[in-house]
Amino acid sequence: MIRSRLTLITIVISFLVIRCSNTQKPVNGEAKFTPEDEEVFTQVQQQTFQYFWEGAEPNSGMARERIHVDNVYPEKDQSVVTTGGSGFGVMALLVGIHRGFITRDQGREQLDRIVHFLQTADRFHGAWPHWFYGETGKVKPFGRKDNGGDLVETSFLLQGLLCARQFFKNGDSAEQVLSKRIDTLWQEVEFDWYRHGENVLYWHWSPTYNWEMNFPVHGYNECMIMYILAAASPTHGVPPEVYHEGWAQNGQIVSHCPIMGYSLQLYHQGDSPYGGPLFWAHYSWLGLDPHGLKDRYADYWEENKNQTLINYAWCVKNPKYFNGYGPDSWGLTASYSIHGYDAHAPGKNTDLGVISPTAALSSFPYTPQQSMQAMRHWYNDEKDKLWGPYGFYDAFSQTANWYPQRYLAIDQGPIVVMMENYRSGLLWKLFMSCPEIKTGLKKLGFTSPHFK
């Protein structure tokens, strides 16, 4: 019996040594951009912004779920708009104003249209659904039982709306009215309802199927912003136990293991030792500033940066020998894929040979040098295959010779926003200026330079 136990221990230790073995880190110095690089940077940001301006659904002003340049829509969903993607689009509109892509009045008028739509569209205990029909505001089911409130998508939307509230709150009378209307929408979201009486937040609720989707949200993944907003809500807030017991699972979220020369501090859902799809380092962090943000579980700047560097290192090493991978073409995240849609990530079963430009471009704050190298290559050398009316197309595979001329809102939005956060920190400053957010973060035990 003792020998059997020792043998088992030896096997486990050997596995962990192999699993956690280090390789050489790539250099991550300060990015040095040429004037030509700066010109391309602005061109990419401005062209991608057009998805949320020229490409917006005209009745609602919201972001279309998808835009296909070939005009082929198998689901006849060209007018379907997305809640989370529209939150990213709201932030993109603020970038557009800030950069002079549109005027301040143009941006405010578009946001007025969006807010009016959201005031009259279907809601479920204050939360919006994943998808709407843009012409009517009626829910389009995301799945058979997913025809009600989606608290994760709602949180992505609120992150953008709160940035807009802060942007306009001290403006002229029309801007102040807009800011107050946004504040009302925010206060009407019943985060406490989505506890379902437990110390966890549930992703969905349906007026038809109630809680049958049965998706309590645990970390770590893209959903952290939902818990921050729930703690911060001035009208439907949740106690700290919901975060610590639900999201962090009483500390089980912590999982230290070096991978490819970098260390992730948190357990990434799906048992992903190399980190999940790279949008996990983007969606919750478009407004929530990870710089110096820490709690008892992690340093979130280090977590996001290291997840990005692991993603980069995997693509450079290219253990599955896909064509085109390397320092100038990298980035695995959820996007269109050769056979539909997939959550691409480093790993034997999750790397499918599909590069998604949003992964590298939305990572400029974490990997400016590596992100610029990829952007420069795609723009200068692959533009004829990868570039369209709203910037780089959603995804491609050189191995499969697959270059679809299609876009998704949830992939284009983070590009505009995170490129701006790298440039000026605009959205981080706006979101972190919300007094409720500071209160909520402190309630959960976070520290941040923004508290000073």
C-alpha positions in Angstrom: 0.0 0.0 0.0 2.8 2.4 0.9 4.7 1.6 -2.3 1.5 2.2 -4.3 1.0 5.6 -2.7 4.6 6.5 -3.3 4.3 5.5 -7.0 1.1 7.6 -7.3 2.8 10.6 -5.7 5.8 10.2 -8.0 3.5 10.1 -11.1 1.6 13.2 -9.9 4.8 15.2 -9.2 6.2 14.2 -12.6 3.0 15.4 -14.3 3.1 18.7 -12.5 6.8 19.3 -13.4 6.0 18.7 -17.0 2.8 20.7 -16.9 4.4 23.6 -15.2 7.8 23.6 -16.9 9.1 27.0 -18.1 10.3 28.0 -21.5 12.1 31.2 -22.5 10.0 34.3 -22.2 9.7 36.6 -25.3 11.0 40.1 -24.8 8.3 42.5 -23.7 10.0 45.8 -23.8 8.5 49.2 -24.5 7.0 49.5 -28.0 8.8 51.8 -30.3 6.4 53.1 -33.0 7.5 54.8 -36.2 5.4 57.6 -37.7 4.2 55.0 -40.2 3.1 52.8 -37.3 1.2 55.7 -35.7 -0.6 56.3 -39.0 -1.6 52.7 -39.3 -2.7 52.6 -35.6 -5.1 55.5 -36.2 -6.3 54.1 -39.5 -7.1 50.7 -37.9 -8.9 52.3 -34.9 -10.9 54.7 -37.1 -11.9 52.1 -39.7 -13.0 49.6 -36.9 -15.0 52.4 -35.2 -17.1 52.6 -38.4 -18.7 49.2 -37.4 -20.6 51.1 -34.7 -21.2 54.3 -36.7 -21.9 53.5 -40.4 -22.7 49.9 -39.6 -25.1 50.6 -36.7 -28.7 49.4 -36.9 -30.5 52.5 -38.0 -33.7 52.4 -35.9 -32.0 51.6 -32.5 -28.5 52.9 -33.0 -27.3 49.6 -31.5 -24.6 47.4 -32.8 -25.6 44.7 -35.2 -24.6 41.3 -33.9 -22.8 40.6 -37.2 -22.1 42.3 -40.5 -21.3 40.1 -43.5 -19.8 41.9 -46.4 -21.0 39.1 -48.7 -24.5 39.9 -47.5 -25.2 36.2 -46.9 -27.1 35.7 -43.6 -28.2 32.1 -43.2 -30.3 33.0 -40.1 -31.8 36.2 -41.7 -30.4 38.1 -38.8 -28.9 41.1 -40.4 -31.1 43.4 -38.2 -30.5 41.6 -34.9 -28.6 43.7 -32.4 -26.5 42.6 -29.5 -26.6 43.9 -25.9 -22.9 43.3 -24.9 -21.6 44.3 -28.3 -23.6 47.5 -28.1 -22.0 48.3 -24.7 -18.6 48.0 -26.5 -20.1 50.2 -29.2 -21.1 52.9 -26.7 -17.5 53.1 -25.6 -16.4 53.2 -29.2 -18.6 56.2 -29.8 -16.9 58.0 -26.9 -13.5 57.2 -28.6 -14.9 58.5 -31.9 -15.8 61.8 -30.2 -12.4 62.0 -28.4 -10.5 61.3 -31.6 -12.6 63.6 -33.8 -13.9 60.8 -35.9 -17.4 62.3 -35.2 -18.5 65.5 -33.5 -19.7 65.6 -29.9 -23.2 66.4 -31.0 -23.3 63.4 -33.4 -22.1 61.1 -30.7 -24.7 62.4 -28.2 -27.5 62.1 -30.7 -26.6 58.5 -31.5 -26.4 57.7 -27.7 -29.8 59.4 -27.3 -31.2 56.9 -29.9 -29.6 54.0 -28.1 -30.8 55.0 -24.7 -34.4 55.5 -26.0 -34.3 52.1 -27.5 -33.1 50.5 -24.3 -35.8 52.3 -22.3 -38.6 50.8 -24.4 -37.0 47.4 -25.3 -37.8 44.1 -23.6 -36.3 43.8 -20.1 -36.5 41.1 -17.4 -36.1 42.4 -13.9 -34.1 45.2 -15.3 -31.7 43.1 -17.4 -31.8 43.0 -21.2 -31.6 39.9 -23.3 -28.6 38.8 -25.3 -30.2 39.8 -28.6 -33.0 42.1 -29.8 -34.7 42.7 -33.1 -33.5 46.2 -33.9 -36.7 47.3 -35.5 -38.9 46.4 -32.6 -36.9 46.0 -29.4 -38.4 42.5 -28.9 -36.2 39.8 -27.7 -34.7 37.4 -30.2 -34.0 34.1 -28.2 -30.3 33.2 -28.1 -31.4 29.6 -27.5 -34.6 27.7 -26.8 -34.7 28.6 -23.1 -32.6 31.7 -23.4 -35.4 34.2 -24.1 -35.1 36.4 -21.1 -32.6 38.4 -19.1 -28.9 37.9 -19.7 -27.0 39.5 -16.8 -23.6 39.0 -18.3 -24.5 40.8 -21.5 -26.3 43.4 -19.5 -23.2 44.1 -17.5 -21.1 44.6 -20.6 -23.7 47.1 -21.8 -23.7 48.9 -18.4 -20.0 49.2 -18.4 -20.2 51.2 -21.6 -23.3 53.2 -20.5 -21.6 54.2 -17.2 -18.6 55.5 -19.2 -21.0 57.6 -21.3 -22.8 58.9 -18.1 -19.4 60.1 -16.8 -18.4 61.6 -20.2 -21.6 63.7 -20.5 -22.6 64.4 -16.9 -21.1 67.9 -16.8 -22.0 68.9 -20.3 -24.8 71.1 -21.7 -28.4 70.5 -20.8 -29.0 67.9 -23.4 -25.9 66.0 -22.3 -27.0 66.1 -18.6 -30.4 64.8 -19.5 -28.8 61.9 -21.3 -26.5 61.2 -18.3 -29.5 61.1 -16.0 -31.4 58.7 -18.3 -28.5 56.4 -18.3 -28.4 56.6 -14.5 -32.0 55.5 -14.3 -31.3 52.5 -16.6 -28.4 51.5 -14.3 -30.4 51.7 -11.1 -33.3 49.6 -12.6 -31.1 46.5 -13.1 -32.1 44.0 -10.3 -28.8 42.3 -9.7 -30.1 40.9 -6.4 -32.9 39.1 -8.3 -30.3 37.2 -10.3 -28.9 35.6 -7.1 -31.9 33.2 -7.1 -31.7 33.3 -3.3 -28.1 32.1 -3.2 -24.6 33.6 -2.8 -23.9 33.5 -6.5 -25.1 35.3 -9.6 -27.0 33.4 -12.3 -26.4 34.3 -16.0 -30.0 33.9 -17.2 -33.6 34.2 -16.2 -36.6 33.5 -18.4 -40.2 34.5 -17.9 -41.1 31.2 -19.7 -38.5 28.8 -18.2 -37.6 30.7 -15.0 -34.2 29.3 -13.9 -34.0 26.3 -16.1 -30.9 27.5 -17.9 -29.3 26.9 -14.5 -26.0 28.7 -15.1 -24.5 30.0 -11.8 -21.4 32.0 -12.8 -18.1 31.0 -11.2 -14.6 32.5 -12.0 -12.3 32.9 -13.7 -13.6 33.9 -17.1 -14.9 37.0 -18.9 -17.7 37.7 -16.4 -15.9 39.5 -13.5 -17.5 42.8 -14.4 -20.9 41.4 -13.6 -19.9 40.8 -10.0 -18.2 44.3 -9.7 -21.4 46.0 -10.9 -23.6 43.9 -8.7 -21.6 44.9 -5.6 -21.6 48.5 -6.8 -25.3 48.9 -7.6 -26.9 51.6 -5.4 -30.4 50.1 -5.6 -30.0 46.4 -6.1 -26.6 45.6 -4.7 -25.4 42.3 -3.4 -23.3 41.6 -0.3 -19.6 40.6 -0.5 -20.4 37.0 0.1 -21.9 36.7 -3.4 -18.5 37.6 -4.9 -16.3 35.5 -2.5 -18.5 32.4 -2.3 -20.0 32.6 -5.8 -17.3 34.0 -8.1 -14.2 33.1 -6.1 -15.7 29.9 -4.7 -14.3 30.5 -1.2 -10.8 30.8 -2.6 -10.8 27.9 -5.0 -10.4 30.3 -7.9 -6.7 30.6 -6.9 -4.4 28.3 -8.8 -0.8 29.1 -9.3 1.1 27.3 -12.0 3.9 28.6 -14.3 3.2 28.0 -18.0 5.5 28.8 -20.8 7.5 31.1 -18.5 4.6 33.0 -17.1 2.3 32.4 -14.1 -1.4 32.6 -14.0 -2.8 33.2 -10.5 -6.3 32.0 -11.1 -8.1 28.9 -12.3 -9.5 29.6 -15.8 -12.8 27.8 -16.3 -12.7 24.9 -18.6 -9.5 23.6 -17.0 -7.3 25.8 -19.2 -3.7 25.7 -17.9 -2.7 28.0 -20.8 -5.5 30.5 -20.0 -8.9 30.8 -21.7 -9.7 32.6 -24.9 -8.0 35.9 -24.9 -11.3 37.9 -24.7 -11.2 37.0 -21.0 -8.5 39.7 -20.7 -10.6 42.2 -22.6 -14.4 42.2 -22.0 -14.5 43.0 -18.3 -11.4 45.2 -18.6 -12.7 47.7 -21.2 -13.7 50.1 -18.4 -12.4 48.3 -15.3 -8.8 49.4 -15.1 -6.5 46.4 -14.2 -3.5 48.6 -13.4 -2.7 48.0 -9.7 -6.1 46.4 -9.2 -5.7 43.7 -6.6 -7.7 41.6 -4.2 -7.0 38.6 -2.0 -7.0 36.4 -5.1 -4.9 38.1 -7.7 -3.1 41.1 -9.2 -5.3 41.6 -12.2 -2.8 43.5 -14.3 -0.3 40.6 -14.0 -3.1 38.1 -14.7 -4.2 39.8 -17.9 -0.7 40.5 -19.1 0.5 37.0 -18.5 -2.5 35.4 -20.1 -1.7 37.5 -23.2 1.9 36.6 -23.2 1.1 32.9 -22.9 -1.2 33.2 -25.8 1.5 35.0 -27.8 4.2 32.5 -26.8 2.0 29.5 -27.8 1.4 31.0 -31.3 5.1 31.7 -31.7 6.1 28.2 -30.6 3.2 26.8 -32.7 3.2 23.2 -31.4 0.5 22.2 -33.9 2.5 23.5 -36.8 -0.2 25.6 -38.4 0.8 27.8 -41.4 1.3 31.5 -40.7 1.7 31.4 -37.0 4.5 33.5 -35.6 5.6 36.8 -33.9 3.8 38.8 -36.6 0.6 36.7 -36.7 -0.8 35.6 -33.4 -3.9 35.7 -31.2 -6.4 33.0 -30.2 -9.8 33.9 -28.9 -13.5 33.3 -29.5 -14.5 34.2 -33.1 -15.9 32.8 -36.3 -14.2 29.6 -37.1 -13.9 27.3 -40.1 -16.9 25.3 -39.0 -19.0 28.0 -37.4 -17.9 29.6 -34.1 -15.3 28.5 -31.6 -13.6 29.7 -28.4 -10.0 29.4 -29.7 -7.3 29.2 -27.0 -3.9 27.8 -26.5 -4.1 24.0 -26.0 -4.2 20.7 -27.9 -7.9 20.7 -28.4 -8.7 24.5 -28.5 -6.1 25.8 -31.1 -7.8 25.1 -34.4 -5.4 27.0 -36.7 -7.6 30.1 -36.7 -6.1 33.6 -35.9 -8.5 36.3 -34.7 -7.1 39.8 -35.2 -9.1 41.1 -32.2 -7.0 39.0 -29.9 -3.7 40.8 -30.6 -5.2 44.2 -31.3 -7.3 44.4 -28.2 -4.2 43.4 -26.2 -2.2 46.6 -27.0 -2.2 47.7 -23.3 -0.6 44.4 -22.3 1.7 43.6 -25.3 2.2 46.8 -27.3 5.3 45.6 -29.1 3.9 42.2 -30.1 0.5 43.7 -31.0 2.0 46.4 -33.2 4.2 43.7 -35.0 1.0 41.7 -35.8 -0.9 44.8 -36.9 1.9 46.0 -39.1 2.2 42.7 -40.8 -1.5 42.2 -41.4 -1.9 45.8 -42.7 1.2 46.0 -44.9 1.5 42.4 -46.1 -2.0 40.7 -45.8 -4.3 43.7 -46.4 -5.9 42.3 -49.6 -7.1 39.2 -47.7 -7.8 40.6 -44.2 -9.0 44.2 -44.6 -12.5 45.5 -45.2 -14.9 48.4 -44.6 -14.8 47.9 -40.8 -11.2 47.1 -40.3 -9.7 43.6 -40.1 -12.1 40.8 -40.7 -13.1 38.6 -37.8 -10.8 35.6 -38.3 -8.8 33.7 -40.8 -6.8 30.5 -41.3 -3.8 30.3 -43.5 -3.7 26.6 -43.1 -7.2 26.1 -44.4 -7.0 29.0 -46.9 -10.1 30.5 -45.2 -10.6 34.2 -45.3 -14.3 35.1 -44.6 -15.3 38.7 -45.1 -17.4 38.9 -42.0 -17.5 40.8 -38.7 -18.8 40.4 -35.2 -19.6 43.3 -32.9 -18.1 41.7 -29.8 -14.8 41.4 -31.6 -14.6 44.8 -33.3 -15.6 46.8 -30.2 -12.7 45.8 -27.9 -10.2 46.7 -30.7 -11.4 50.4 -30.7 -11.6 50.6 -26.9 -8.4 48.9 -25.9 -6.4 50.7 -28.5 -7.7 53.9 -26.9 -7.0 52.7 -23.4 -3.4 52.0 -24.5 -3.2 55.5 -26.0 -4.9 57.6 -23.4 -6.6 55.4 -20.8 -9.9 57.2 -21.7 -12.4 54.5 -20.9 -10.5 53.3 -17.8 -10.5 56.9 -16.4 -14.2 57.3 -17.1 -15.4 54.0 -15.6 -13.1 54.2 -12.6 -14.4 57.8 -11.9 -17.8 56.4 -11.1 -18.3 56.7 -7.3 -20.4 53.6 -7.1 -17.7 51.5 -8.7 -15.1 52.6 -6.2 -17.5 51.9 -3.4 -18.3 48.4 -4.8 -14.7 47.5 -5.3 -13.8 48.6 -1.8 -16.7 46.6 -0.4 -15.2 43.5 -2.1 -11.8 44.1 -0.7 -10.0 45.5 -3.8 -7.2 48.1 -3.8 -6.6 50.4 -6.7 -4.6 53.5 -7.5 -7.9 55.1 -8.5 -8.9 55.1 -4.8 -6.3 57.8 -4.0 
